[in-house]
Amino acid sequence: MNKYELVTVLDANSPQEEKETVVKEAAEIIKKYKGKVINNRVWVEKSKFSFRLKKRNEGTYYLTNFEMPGEMLSPFRNELRLSDKILRSSVIRGE
């Protein structure tokens, strides 16, 4: 199992309950692909973008640390891209 960091950007103007639901859905997708969530937290509560993302000007950044087999990473990323609520996401290899 490899360690990864997932950063998801959500609309800052969405209700808090909606943001939490999206983060829980991302955690469920991690579990679906044989992964394990280690840590999940708000990284930046509200940040102005330098350019618009899906017609939004501000976003909330969530950081999720997780473990997952390397061969499951590509299908995980593909499924994560299908979410309309996630403005942008990035997965990098952790330490």
Sequence and secondary structure as in RCSB ss.txt:
>XXXX:A:sequence
MNKYELVTVLDANSPQEEKETVVKEAAEIIKKYKGKVINNRVWVEKSKFSFRLKKRNEGTYYLTNFEMPGEMLSP
FRNELRLSDKILRSSVIRGE
>XXXX:A:secstr
 EEEEEEEEEETTS HHHHHHHHHHHHHHHHHTT EEEEEEEEEEEEEEEEEETTEEEEEEEEEEEEE GGGHHH
HHHHHHT SSEEEEEEEE  
